Amino acid sequence: MDKKWLPLAITLGVAGVAVVTASLWPDHEEKALPQSLCHGALSRETAELIDDGQGGEVSTEEWESKGKSTDYVFKACSVQRADPDSDYPRSVYKLIVEDTPSPPGRKKGSVPLGPGFTGWALPDEATVTLPAGCAAGMGSTTPYIRAWLEVPSQNEERLARLEEEPPVAPDTATRNNATVMRELATRLAKRYDCAA
């Protein structure tokens, strides 16, 4: 090799090693996202089904209350999505799991969740009652544990007031809501060993 090209060859060789080294040892490591959300009731994949049409990474804010006595169940979860225009995530939907003395009812126009599940779904809300025995397993003396889902972006009255179209087609939204409630019931029943 001609001596005049030697410094260039050495410089390129060092630069190549630096690129390889940088790819092997990145400056920052990506944090692993949790795969179990809402008190373990939903997988990340299922939680992402419900959207307000704006996308964004899913996260949750979870809380629960034991009340004044030990026979009370209340678990809540707000599912949020990252907002590119803000440092704060926006709330997309809310889940509430609570004990209740009332037997399950059915809302007009709703569709059933399917065989093996007691509950119904609409585009903007859904509910499911956990199998018998879950209340005792979760520490409640009431006969039922029920979960509620609220999806404000699909609310017909709100959309009519704002003269907006729903972000997701109502049939698709209803199917997604039903899927979320079926998984919630299945996972919680397994966790508290009260599957039907």
Helices and strands as residue ranges (DSSP letters): G 3-5, H 6-24, E 36-37, E 42-43, H 44-47, E 58-65, E 74-81, E 90-100, E 111-112, E 118-121, E 125-129, H 134-137, E 144-150, G 152-154, H 156-162, H 170-191
